[in-house]
Amino acid sequence: MASPSAPSIVFDAHGRCLRELCRASSTHHNGLSAAARANKRLSTRTRKRLYRLDDALTVLRHITVEYADTLVADVARECGADCGAQATDTVILPAVPEDTVDAHDGD
């Protein structure tokens, strides 16, 4: 039997954590980050891990090939020789709109 893919693990863990936090508080939360912020019993370490898990899911839900290609091109261009790689000629596409990024109060 094959191991589950990384995206499958992220989706599964996100859903299970959200359901557990909602069950523990007997409250519906609009997302994992909101549930983590509302649960004061969680350690700062666990809360931050939940924020990262929520961010990972956001990337998986909204990533496009064009966005990924642009990111790689930006890294290659900005690092240049400093990263040990030559920048390549690529077409730079517009970035993902900021309203699709879920901020976490500075965490």
C-alpha positions as CSV (number, residue, x, y, z in Angstrom):
1,M,0.0,0.0,0.0
2,A,1.3,3.4,-1.0
3,S,1.9,6.1,1.5
4,P,-0.5,9.1,1.4
5,S,0.7,12.1,-0.5
6,A,1.7,15.2,1.4
7,P,-1.3,17.2,0.2
8,S,-3.6,14.4,1.4
9,I,-1.9,14.5,4.8
10,V,-2.3,18.2,5.1
11,F,-6.0,18.1,4.1
12,D,-6.7,15.3,6.6
13,A,-4.8,16.8,9.5
14,H,-6.5,20.2,8.9
15,G,-10.0,18.7,9.0
16,R,-9.3,16.5,12.0
17,C,-7.8,19.4,14.0
18,L,-10.6,21.8,13.1
19,R,-13.2,19.2,14.1
20,E,-11.4,18.5,17.4
21,L,-11.1,22.2,18.3
22,C,-14.8,22.8,17.5
23,R,-15.8,19.7,19.5
24,A,-13.7,20.7,22.5
25,S,-15.2,24.2,22.5
26,S,-18.7,23.2,21.4
27,T,-18.4,26.1,19.0
28,H,-18.3,26.4,15.2
29,H,-15.2,28.3,14.0
30,N,-14.6,29.8,10.6
31,G,-11.3,28.1,10.0
32,L,-8.5,26.5,11.8
33,S,-6.6,29.7,12.7
34,A,-9.7,31.2,14.3
35,A,-10.3,28.0,16.3
36,A,-6.7,28.0,17.4
37,R,-6.8,31.6,18.5
38,A,-10.1,31.0,20.4
39,N,-8.7,28.0,22.3
40,K,-6.7,29.4,25.2
41,R,-5.7,25.9,26.5
42,L,-3.4,25.4,23.5
43,S,0.3,26.2,24.0
44,T,1.9,28.9,21.8
45,R,3.9,26.2,20.0
46,T,0.7,24.2,19.1
47,R,-1.2,27.3,18.1
48,K,1.7,28.3,15.7
49,R,1.8,24.8,14.3
50,L,-1.9,25.0,13.6
51,Y,-1.4,28.4,11.9
52,R,1.3,26.8,9.6
53,L,-1.0,23.9,8.9
54,D,-3.8,26.4,7.9
55,D,-1.3,28.3,5.7
56,A,-0.3,25.0,4.0
57,L,-3.9,24.2,3.2
58,T,-4.4,27.7,1.8
59,V,-1.4,27.3,-0.5
60,L,-2.7,23.9,-1.7
61,R,-6.2,25.3,-2.3
62,H,-5.0,28.3,-4.2
63,I,-1.7,27.4,-5.9
64,T,-1.5,27.5,-9.7
65,V,1.2,26.4,-12.1
66,E,1.7,30.0,-13.1
67,Y,2.1,31.2,-9.5
68,A,4.6,28.4,-8.7
69,D,6.6,29.2,-11.9
70,T,6.7,32.9,-11.0
71,L,7.9,32.1,-7.5
72,V,10.7,29.9,-8.8
73,A,11.7,32.6,-11.4
74,D,11.7,35.3,-8.7
75,V,13.9,33.2,-6.4
76,A,16.3,32.4,-9.3
77,R,16.4,36.1,-10.4
78,E,16.9,37.5,-6.8
79,C,19.5,34.9,-5.8
80,G,21.5,35.1,-9.0
81,A,25.0,33.9,-8.5
82,D,24.6,34.1,-4.7
83,C,22.5,31.0,-4.7
84,G,24.9,29.1,-7.0
85,A,22.4,29.1,-9.8
86,Q,22.1,31.2,-13.0
87,A,18.9,33.2,-13.4
88,T,16.9,32.2,-16.4
89,D,14.9,34.3,-18.8
90,T,11.2,33.8,-18.0
91,V,8.0,35.6,-18.3
92,I,7.0,37.1,-15.0
93,L,3.3,36.8,-14.3
94,P,1.2,38.8,-11.9
95,A,1.3,37.6,-8.2
96,V,-1.6,36.1,-6.4
97,P,-3.9,38.8,-5.1
98,E,-3.3,39.7,-1.5
99,D,-7.0,39.0,-0.6
100,T,-6.3,35.3,-1.0
101,V,-3.6,35.3,1.7
102,D,-4.8,34.5,5.2
103,A,-2.8,36.6,7.7
104,H,-2.4,35.6,11.3
105,D,-2.1,38.7,13.4
106,G,1.6,38.8,13.0
107,D,2.2,35.1,13.8
